[in-house]
Amino acid sequence: MFLERNYIIAYLFGYILSLGVGVSASAQKKISAFRQNDQTVFEAGTPVKLVFKLNVEAYVELFCLGSYGTTVVKPIKESGNSCFIIPSHIVNKRGVLDYQLFHESNILYKGSLTIVANTKTKPQIASYIGPPSILAGGEDFTMLVVSPTDSYGNPLVDNTTIEIKHQFKEVEKTIEVLSKDFIGWKNLYSYRESGKLLVSSQVQETPSKELAIEVFPSQAIDFEIKINRKHNYADGNQISTLETSVITDRNNNIVSDGTLVEFMIQNNKGHMLKTQGATISGVAKGRMLHPSHPEEWQIQAYVTGMATSNTLKVVYRAITEDYTVTFGPDNRTITVGPLQSFMKQLIPDGAVVKLEVCRDTISVEQLIETSSNGFVTFVLPVDFYPPGKYDLKVLAFGIEKTFNTINL
Amino acid sequence: MSSNKNIYRIGLISVFLIINLVILFAISQIVSYFSSGADRASILHLAVKNEEVYLPKTIWVDTINPGRPIEKQTLETLKGDYLKGWYVRNIAYQNNDPLGVADYYTKSARETIYEHIKDQKSKNIKVISTTLDHNLALDFYSADGQLAILTDRHSRAYQRIYQNEQLLLETYNNASYKVLLLLEDGFWKIRHIVKEVPSVANDTVAKTTVTIPKIKNGHIYIDKKPFVIKGINYYPQATPWNIFGNEFSETVITKDFDIIKNAGLNTLRVFVPYEEFGKAEIIPEKLQKLKKVLDIAARKELKVILTLFDFYGNYDTIDWTLTHRHAEQLVRSLKNHPAILAWDIKNEPNLDFASRGKINVLAWLKEMITQVKAFDPSHPITIGWSDLQSANLLKEELDLISFHYYGSIADFEKEYHTIRSKTNKPLVLQEYGLPSNFGLWAPLGASEQAQATYYRDFGAVLKKHNIQNISWTLYDFDNIPSRVAGILPWRRFKQKHFGFIDKDGHKKPSFEFIKN
């Protein structure tokens, strides 16, 4: 009995010893891990569960590196295996997902999964178009970029068919493009006419919203001008109106309202006059006061940098051949008039008359007055013009009259 | 009695004046506080134009794309904003705070980042990371300049993951990304980013004609001849720790190098201070001065171990890329210089373990070795550890194991054998010496004679084991910068007397043993 108990103790002792050796042996044994499920491609949004079998019982964690960042996942024990459920915000995003199984900073297993865009959910479309306005004529274009995504916001796989549709006047077209690098794109060129181009796109059953592009007329081409005037006299009073023909681009689209036209006028002395007008329905008007003396004008109009008009020659005739200048008793009041226009009528108020006062051939002053009731009166005050001999020159309607050695 | 009254008067008046002054001062402070408001420009949402904070090596490999040709200006902003996208994301995952993410990610993309942050917060994880290089190829640029797609091929990143403040894992990874960016509010914001299987990068190694030191069987060879380092740590006498300052003088350096050469030494150790050289953007004048030093060394047939990153002490992962640019500019421009013997990454980095964290410092060093190797695959790389125990660190990555020793000669052999037995790589005693600082501040300090004896005895030990060595230092110095030895006078005093030549230019008795 006593012996027997000794045996049992010895046996137990041996057993414990062997157990201890076993445990220490297993602790030293290198941990290795194997993945149990070998699926490597997952659609975004589907749950991803990785199962690892370890040769030794050990606490392992999983490090995941996806498109948007990293995380560490704690295991769930399932029939002796370590299971990891990757969090949804990682498996919802398309891209390569690298994972590393580690135990106390030692990496036991490395692998990677691919999360692809979900094909079962309804696609969503983001479309971008620009520039928002283009020129008619078929040379200018706008670019439509369509980025189809799945319901998790992942770009769909390359070679997804995208229908790009546009409507312009009677034209309605659908073009199919295949996506590449997340997007499908198409340059939409303008037609010959101006107007509004409506664009939309569609991926599978999902339509995009409508996008509108303004197609403006292209650059103006050369045009004609004409002049409208009440008469052809240089009365310095009436207004001549310069008018363009309907300005169009080369496809007959009337240029946009507000296109600025400049009218340049050169008189026979080589001086330049300028007026301008903006187009309304393609026609621009410029206005110019008649000259106050006979002149010949050469008129040309420009849409700066784009188009010019013909050159128009216009002659303004003199309204009168002569006028009367009368001196007051002391020669200090000089009356010009009556000033008569082309029908011998008194000229309307406002005609300009100039008087140049010279002493010893040196010009002292030039006085300018406008007519009133057909007359202009100059007064030469004694304070300013001390008594002596003066030369006086009167200028009106291009006619110059000289009075030499007048005693003031 | 009346004099007493006067004293009271003076006292009262001065108290009155002081109180008034105090009140006036207080009012002026309050007025200036309220009149200096926030900068008006801060109302506008303008891009932050501060100094560069994130500079991973980034190149445009290819910008040909079917959309439209891209302008140089846009290419720069696109690159800048894309990198800032990585920067704010790294910071966000480090602090678990979405600050700045909204500026560089569109609404839908930032949602995912916020979810990541939420997940990390709930698990108490933080991720310290930095990307190291980006090789960009432009895939598409839209006609209106509002949308761009690029591929970032083979981008390397470093990550450290902490959970409950415990380091879980340290990894490098290599990934390619395809990225769609939209121009919103003047920022290129990331709309989609998809990680792809990285394509294989082909590293091209440039061939150089310079005779480069090679290491074979634990020995250094130059031009196939064995080279045994016998050198000295060098600073000019008048400007210790400030060679490249305003008092830089070629004459002084030439004279000093003559002394060193004539003493029979063949190597110098020269320090490049990180901040003084301009941090991420090297100041050209400083580089010119450094090149002159190397030119003189080459003329005198002296080799130079260049110690980089002197006085650098940040090591933060987010600061990595800036230091990489510093190293890149230095190493790229100097790697073909015939005077260069080796790159010494950092002086005594193990002393920063306590204040900066051993993990931080070692990770920075390890990556810096990789970086320098990439810029110059040929020259040996070393780190000047402050003691022999640390010389065990990173010994696989280094080509040359360097350590410093200021202990007693008696203990040296034992410690040396420990490290000798652990590696076959060449070992260099990169700093050793004894100050002859006997005097008021060091009643127990060594005399000049004792210094000579020290060098003689240490020399015998070094000769016995054929140990390559670099002594500290040529001169006694007059002025020690406080950042080197602190402000305690006995420390500064000690640091002043390590030289073989005293401050009057006389050779000390130890000079006889300068070439051990």
Interface residues (C-beta under 8 A of the other chain):
Chain A: E61 F63 L65 G66 S67 Y68 G69 T70 T71 V72 P87 H89 N92 K93 R94 G95 V96 L97 D98 Q100 F102 S105 I107 S112 T114 Y128 I129 G130 P131 F141 T142 M143 V145 S147 T149 G153 N154 P155 D181 F182 I183 W185 N187
Chain B: G67 R89 Y93 S108 A109 T112 I113 E115 H116 D119 Q120 K123 I125 V127 S129 D139 F140 S142 A143 D144 G145 Q146 L147 I149 T151 Q159 I161 Q163 L167 L168 L169 E170 T171 N173 A175 Y177 K178 L180 L182 R191 H192 I193 V194 K195 E196 V197
